[in-house]
Amino acid sequence: MEIKLTKDVEQRLIASVQRYLAENFEGDSGELKASLFLRFCLEEIGPSIYHQAIADAQTYFQERTADLENVCFVEEGKYWTKGAGRGAHVSRRSLFKR
């Protein structure tokens, strides 16, 4: 799977690579050199980062859905039992009386 970047992102990354190379290695690097280095990183290192990101996302969602049954559980049939014996049921008529 090829990692494709938009032109805007690619240009921003090339500029970042150029700056990094200029600040950390002797000499100025041109746009072509930075572009080739970026392409190498995307082809060689990118897939490893991509796969780790996918694994992290899978772990995140598996942890969130593992206890979904308990998290989303709502007890049924509570209308007549809540506050039973204490006037829990309110008739419709009493709601509209003025």
C-alpha positions in Angstrom: 0.0 0.0 0.0 1.5 3.3 -1.1 1.2 6.2 1.3 -0.1 9.2 -0.8 0.2 12.7 0.4 -1.5 15.8 -0.9 0.7 18.3 -2.7 0.3 20.8 0.2 1.4 18.2 2.8 4.2 17.0 0.7 5.6 20.5 0.1 5.3 21.2 3.9 7.2 18.0 4.7 9.9 18.6 2.1 10.5 22.1 3.6 10.6 20.5 7.1 13.1 17.8 5.9 15.2 20.6 4.2 15.3 22.5 7.5 16.1 19.4 9.5 19.0 18.5 7.2 20.3 22.0 7.2 20.3 22.3 11.0 21.6 18.9 11.8 24.1 18.1 8.9 26.6 20.2 7.2 25.6 22.0 4.1 22.3 23.0 2.6 20.1 20.3 1.0 18.1 21.1 -2.1 14.4 20.3 -2.7 15.2 17.3 -4.8 17.4 15.7 -2.1 14.8 16.4 0.6 12.0 15.1 -1.7 14.0 11.8 -2.3 14.6 11.4 1.4 10.9 12.0 2.2 9.9 9.4 -0.5 12.4 6.9 1.1 10.9 7.5 4.6 7.4 7.0 3.3 8.2 3.8 1.5 10.6 2.3 4.0 9.4 3.6 7.4 5.8 4.7 6.7 4.3 1.2 6.5 5.7 0.3 10.0 4.2 3.5 11.5 0.9 2.9 9.6 0.6 -0.7 10.9 1.3 0.4 14.5 -1.3 3.1 14.2 -3.9 0.6 13.0 -2.9 -1.8 15.8 -3.3 1.0 18.3 -6.7 1.9 16.9 -7.9 -1.7 17.1 -6.7 -2.0 20.7 -8.5 1.2 21.6 -11.8 0.1 20.1 -11.5 -3.4 21.5 -11.0 -2.1 25.0 -14.0 0.3 24.6 -16.3 -2.4 23.2 -15.2 -5.2 25.6 -17.7 -4.2 28.3 -20.3 -2.7 26.0 -23.1 -5.0 27.2 -22.6 -3.7 30.8 -22.0 -0.1 29.8 -25.1 0.1 27.6 -27.4 -2.0 29.8 -30.7 -0.4 31.0 -32.9 -2.3 33.3 -36.3 -3.1 31.8 -39.7 -2.8 33.3 -38.9 -0.1 35.8 -41.9 2.1 35.2 -44.2 0.3 37.7 -41.5 -0.6 40.2 -39.6 2.6 40.7 -40.6 4.0 44.1 -43.3 1.3 44.4 -45.7 1.9 47.3 -44.8 5.6 47.4 -47.2 6.9 44.7 -44.7 6.2 41.9 -47.4 6.1 39.2 -48.7 9.4 38.1 -51.9 9.4 36.0 -52.0 11.4 32.8 -54.9 13.4 34.2 -53.0 14.6 37.2 -50.2 15.9 34.9 -52.6 18.1 33.0 -54.7 19.4 35.9 -54.4 23.1 36.7 
